Amino acid sequence: MCKDCRRQFVENPTNQPVSDEKKSLINRLLMEKIPLAGIARAVCVSERWLQSHVNEIYESAETEVAVTVKKKAV
């Protein structure tokens, strides 16, 4: 615990940041419609982290869709 701000830290953390390579693999697996629990087990990340990663992806995705109307053949 920090004596100044009283924030708690883990001395020897076992969780490491998820690498860009692992994120790329996760993104490819998400496109295959594999359940999140399966992806989390296969890639060794927590389901909580994976859900927050998916939420970030959807928040940054374009939400407007361009629609073109085709003329009907007579």
N, C-alpha and C positions, 0 to 999 in steps of 0.2 A: 504494500500500500504506500502511495506517495505521501510523505509527511506534510507536504505543502497543500496539495489539492484533495488529498484523501481518496484519490482514484485508485482502484485495484488493478493489478496487472498479474499475469501468469508468468512465473519465473522461467519455466521451460515448456513453452507451448507445444502441443503435438499437432495442432491444426496449422497448416501452411496456406498461404494464398494460392488460389487456383490459377494455374499457368494459362497463358494465352492458347497454348497447344491443346490443353484439356478443354478450354472453353469452345475452341473450334470443333473438337470432337462432339461435345455436348450439343452444339448448334446443328451439326449434321444428324445426330441421333433424334433431335426434336423434329426434324423434317420427316423422319421415318414413322412418326406417330407412335413411338414406343412410350409406354406409360412412364411418368416422372419417377415413380418408385424404382422401376427397372433401370432407368438411366442412372439414378443416384447410386444404386448398388454396383452397377457395372463400372462406373467411372470413379467410385469411391469419394463421393461428395455427399454432404447432408441434403436431405430433402428440403429442408428450410432454405439452405443456400440456393439450391436449384430453383425453387419456386421464386425467390427474389430475383434471380438471374432471368428467368422467363418473364417476370413482370417488367423488368427493365427493357427487355427486347420489345415487348408489346407496347410499352409507353413510347418508345422511340420510333415505332413503325408508323408509316404514313396511313392516315385514317380516311383520307378522301379517295374516292374511286372515280376514275374518268370513264364515263359511259358514252358510247357512240351509238346512235340509232341507225340501223340499216334500213334502207328502203325496201319495201316488199316488191317482189317481181310481179308484173301484171300479166 
